[in-house]
Amino acid sequence: MSAVLEGKPDKNLILVTGRSHPKLAADVAKALGVDVLETTQYDFANGEMYVRYTQSVRGADVFVLQTATQPTNKFIMEHLIMIDALKRASANSITAVCPLMPYSRQDKKHQGREPISSRLVFDLLHTAGADRIMSVDLHAAQSQGFFDGPVDHLQAMPVLVDYVRDCLDLSNVAVVSPDAGRIKVAEQWAQRLGGAPLSFVHKTRDITRPNHAVANRVVGDVEGKDCVLVDDLIDTGGTIAEACHVIMAAGAKSVTVVATHGVFSGPAIERLQKCGAREVVITDTVPIPAEKRWDGLTVLSIAPLLASGIRAVFEDTSMAKVFDNYPTHHQGTFQFG
């Protein structure tokens, strides 16, 4: 199998990856029917990085996959260096594929003298030479406007919805948003689960303290329901754990936590194991090592979705068609038509 997917007329697709999530890159390459292009990458003694591609990328449409996982700042720099190398090697187009966009939560100012770090990251990618950005479930969809070029904002919802539909009795499901800010996403979930009732957790957050929020009460009826608690990202797990406690206290039959990005920082694993949720369902937009897995965790592959998005960009077809059909089970994986 070649590292170059030949297109028509005279178009070639190349997938390269940094060191943040090589398994995901390999899974995406397999779904595309190519190999990941071999790349020489290493660190100097002082921490600086070196990147060189082992074969020509001239005239190719190159997709550079790198996700936001620890050490985040190192992997951002590696991504920029890889893009710069492609630009100087005369790649035809460069797409920065960021399954989890770094600094995506810092998309606005809450107080004076704060940065908008999400905008900075988009600017850095553009300056390095990225023509296009592809990401999954940005913290705020409007942050696409930070980039002066096309942004393909993929949604993991079809993958996650398909799994939930198989696991729960939809006649008794209620969808719950962990806060008022995610209510629009929860509405989409409710619609795709057959018009399930919708609730949200009233939450207060201290903007001067990172990763700190207090869940107060459930707005809506969850008594006797199998609740699906939906969010985009789980970091330290505090918000989700408190929301689970509040939902169960309101009389819910069960809580299934569903999120796209499982960052799982600090006390997250302990909190999630003790929060009372029957299951936590995430995708593998970031690597989940063995020490961060437990029996109640389900990790779904995001690779077919990314591969479908990459192919749509490469073949100049509608990205909307990626989401026209729900994924269906096929030998334990999720396939997109």
C-alpha positions in Angstrom: 0.0 0.0 0.0 1.3 3.4 -1.0 1.6 6.5 1.1 0.1 8.5 -1.8 -3.5 8.3 -2.8 -3.7 9.2 -6.5 -6.6 11.4 -7.6 -7.9 12.7 -10.9 -6.9 14.7 -12.6 -3.3 14.8 -11.4 -4.2 15.1 -7.7 -2.4 13.2 -4.9 -3.5 12.9 -1.3 -0.9 12.5 1.5 -1.5 12.1 5.2 1.2 13.0 7.7 1.1 13.0 11.4 2.8 14.5 14.4 3.6 12.5 17.5 0.4 13.4 19.5 -1.8 10.5 18.3 -0.1 8.1 15.9 -2.7 5.4 16.4 -5.5 7.7 15.2 -3.5 8.7 12.2 -2.9 5.0 11.3 -6.7 4.3 11.6 -7.5 7.2 9.4 -4.9 6.1 6.8 -6.4 2.6 6.8 -9.9 4.0 6.2 -8.5 6.0 3.3 -6.6 3.1 1.9 -3.1 4.7 2.2 -0.1 4.6 4.5 0.9 7.5 6.7 3.8 9.2 5.0 7.0 8.3 6.9 8.4 11.4 8.6 11.7 12.0 10.5 10.9 13.7 13.8 13.0 14.1 16.9 13.9 16.5 19.7 17.3 18.1 20.2 18.8 18.1 23.6 17.5 21.6 24.3 13.9 20.7 23.5 13.8 22.1 19.9 12.3 19.8 17.3 13.3 18.7 13.8 11.0 17.5 11.1 11.7 16.2 7.6 9.5 14.2 5.1 11.1 11.2 3.6 9.7 11.6 0.2 8.5 14.4 -2.1 5.2 16.2 -1.3 5.5 18.6 -4.2 2.1 19.3 -5.7 0.2 17.1 -3.3 -2.8 17.9 -1.1 -1.4 17.2 2.3 -3.4 16.6 5.5 -1.4 17.1 8.7 -3.0 15.3 11.7 -2.2 16.6 15.2 -4.5 16.7 18.2 -4.4 18.6 21.5 -3.1 16.3 24.2 -0.3 16.6 26.7 2.2 18.2 26.3 -0.2 20.5 24.4 2.2 23.4 23.7 4.9 21.1 22.4 2.5 19.4 20.0 1.3 22.8 18.8 4.8 23.8 17.9 5.4 20.5 16.2 2.3 21.0 14.1 3.5 24.4 13.0 6.9 23.1 12.1 5.4 20.3 10.0 3.2 22.8 8.2 6.1 25.1 7.5 8.1 22.2 6.1 5.3 21.3 3.8 4.9 24.9 2.6 8.7 25.1 1.8 8.5 21.7 0.0 5.9 23.1 -2.4 2.8 21.1 -1.3 -0.2 22.1 -3.4 -2.5 22.5 -0.3 -2.1 22.0 3.4 -5.0 21.1 5.7 -4.3 21.1 9.5 -6.4 18.3 10.9 -7.0 19.0 14.6 -9.4 16.4 16.0 -9.3 18.4 19.3 -8.4 22.0 18.6 -5.9 23.3 21.2 -7.0 26.3 23.4 -10.6 26.0 21.9 -12.2 26.9 25.3 -10.4 30.2 25.4 -12.6 31.7 22.6 -13.7 34.9 24.3 -12.7 37.4 27.0 -14.4 37.1 30.4 -12.4 39.8 32.1 -10.1 42.7 31.1 -6.5 42.0 30.1 -7.2 38.4 29.0 -6.1 36.8 25.8 -8.3 35.1 23.2 -6.0 32.2 22.9 -8.2 30.2 20.5 -7.8 33.0 17.9 -4.1 33.0 18.4 -3.8 29.3 17.6 -5.8 29.8 14.4 -3.6 32.7 13.4 -0.5 30.6 14.1 -1.7 27.8 11.9 -2.5 30.3 9.1 0.9 32.0 9.4 2.7 28.7 9.3 1.0 27.9 5.9 -2.2 26.0 6.6 -4.8 26.7 3.8 -7.6 24.9 5.6 -8.5 23.5 9.0 -10.5 20.5 10.0 -11.6 19.8 13.5 -14.2 17.9 15.5 -16.7 19.6 17.8 -15.1 22.9 18.5 -16.0 24.3 21.9 -17.9 27.2 20.1 -18.8 26.8 16.4 -18.4 30.5 15.8 -14.7 30.3 16.4 -14.4 29.1 12.8 -14.5 32.8 12.1 -11.0 33.1 13.6 -9.5 31.5 10.5 -9.3 33.4 7.2 -10.0 30.3 5.1 -12.2 27.2 5.0 -12.8 25.4 8.3 -14.4 22.0 8.2 -16.2 21.6 11.5 -17.0 17.9 11.8 -19.6 16.6 14.4 -19.1 13.4 16.3 -22.8 13.3 17.1 -23.7 10.7 14.4 -21.1 8.3 15.8 -22.3 8.9 19.4 -26.0 8.9 18.6 -25.8 5.6 16.8 -24.2 4.0 19.8 -26.7 5.4 22.3 -29.6 4.3 20.1 -28.4 0.7 20.4 -27.9 0.8 24.2 -31.0 2.5 25.6 -34.8 2.2 25.4 -35.6 5.3 23.5 -39.1 5.4 24.8 -37.7 6.3 28.2 -34.8 8.5 27.3 -34.3 12.2 28.4 -31.5 14.3 27.1 -29.7 16.6 29.6 -27.3 19.4 28.9 -24.7 20.0 31.6 -25.4 23.8 31.4 -27.5 26.3 29.5 -24.7 27.0 27.1 -24.9 23.5 25.5 -28.7 23.5 25.2 -28.6 23.9 21.4 -26.5 20.7 21.0 -28.8 18.9 23.5 -31.8 19.9 21.3 -30.1 18.3 18.3 -29.6 15.1 20.4 -33.2 15.1 21.5 -34.4 15.4 17.9 -32.1 12.5 16.7 -33.3 10.3 19.6 -36.9 10.5 18.4 -38.0 13.7 20.1 -36.8 12.9 23.6 -37.6 15.4 26.4 -35.0 17.9 27.1 -33.6 19.3 30.4 -30.5 21.1 31.5 -28.5 21.6 34.7 -28.4 25.0 36.2 -24.7 25.7 36.8 -22.7 28.6 38.1 -19.0 29.1 37.3 -16.3 31.1 39.0 -14.5 32.7 36.0 -11.5 33.5 38.2 -10.9 29.8 39.0 -10.1 27.3 36.2 -12.0 24.0 36.1 -14.4 25.0 38.8 -18.2 25.0 38.5 -21.1 24.2 40.8 -24.2 22.3 39.6 -27.3 23.6 41.4 -30.4 21.8 40.1 -32.1 20.2 37.1 -34.4 22.4 35.0 -36.9 19.9 33.5 -38.4 16.5 34.4 -35.9 13.6 34.6 -37.7 11.4 37.2 -37.7 7.8 36.2 -35.8 8.5 32.9 -32.7 7.1 31.4 -30.8 10.3 31.0 -28.2 11.0 28.4 -25.9 13.8 29.6 -24.2 15.3 26.6 -21.1 17.6 26.4 -18.2 18.4 24.1 -15.3 17.8 26.4 -14.5 16.2 29.7 -11.4 17.6 31.3 -11.2 17.2 35.1 -14.7 15.8 35.2 -16.0 18.1 37.9 -18.9 19.5 35.9 -20.0 16.1 34.7 -19.7 14.5 38.1 -21.7 17.2 39.8 -24.3 17.1 37.1 -24.7 13.3 37.5 -25.2 13.7 41.2 -27.8 16.4 40.7 -29.7 14.4 38.0 -29.8 11.2 40.1 -31.0 13.2 43.1 -33.8 14.5 40.9 -35.0 10.9 40.5 -33.5 9.8 37.3 -33.4 6.0 36.6 -29.8 6.2 35.1 -27.3 8.5 33.6 -25.2 7.8 30.5 -22.5 10.4 29.9 -21.6 11.1 26.3 -18.8 13.5 25.2 -16.6 13.9 22.1 -13.3 14.6 23.7 -12.0 12.7 26.8 -9.1 14.8 28.0 -9.3 13.3 31.6 -7.0 15.6 33.5 -6.1 15.3 37.2 -8.9 13.8 39.3 -11.2 13.1 36.3 -11.0 9.2 36.4 -11.8 9.0 40.1 -14.6 11.5 39.7 -16.2 9.7 36.8 -15.9 6.3 38.4 -17.7 7.6 41.5 -20.3 9.9 39.9 -23.0 7.2 39.5 -23.1 7.1 35.7 -23.9 3.8 34.2 -21.5 4.4 31.3 -19.2 7.1 30.0 -19.0 7.2 26.2 -16.4 9.2 24.3 -14.5 9.2 21.0 -10.7 8.8 20.5 -10.0 12.3 19.3 -7.3 12.3 22.0 -5.3 9.1 23.0 -6.8 7.3 26.0 -4.0 5.3 27.7 -4.7 2.1 29.6 -4.3 3.8 33.0 -7.2 6.1 32.1 -9.6 3.3 31.1 -12.1 1.5 33.3 -15.0 -1.0 32.9 -17.6 1.8 32.6 -15.8 3.6 29.8 -16.6 3.1 26.1 -14.2 4.6 23.5 -15.6 4.9 19.9 -13.4 5.4 16.8 -13.5 8.9 15.2 -11.3 7.7 12.3 -14.1 6.9 9.8 -15.5 10.3 10.3 -12.1 12.0 9.8 -11.4 9.9 6.8 -14.8 10.8 5.2 -14.1 14.4 5.8 -10.6 14.2 4.3 -11.9 12.4 1.3 -14.6 14.9 0.7 -12.1 17.8 0.8 -9.7 15.9 -1.5 -12.4 15.0 -4.0 -14.1 18.5 -3.8 -17.4 17.0 -2.8 -20.0 18.3 -0.4 -19.0 18.0 3.3 -22.7 17.9 4.2 -23.0 14.5 2.6 -20.8 13.1 5.3 -23.6 13.7 7.7 -26.5 12.8 5.4 -26.7 9.2 6.7 -26.2 7.9 10.2 -23.3 5.5 10.5 -24.2 1.8 10.8 -22.5 -1.0 12.7 -20.2 -3.1 10.6 -18.2 -5.7 12.4 -17.8 -3.6 15.5 -16.7 -0.4 13.8 -18.5 2.7 12.5 -18.6 3.1 8.7 -19.7 6.2 6.9 -21.1 6.1 3.4 
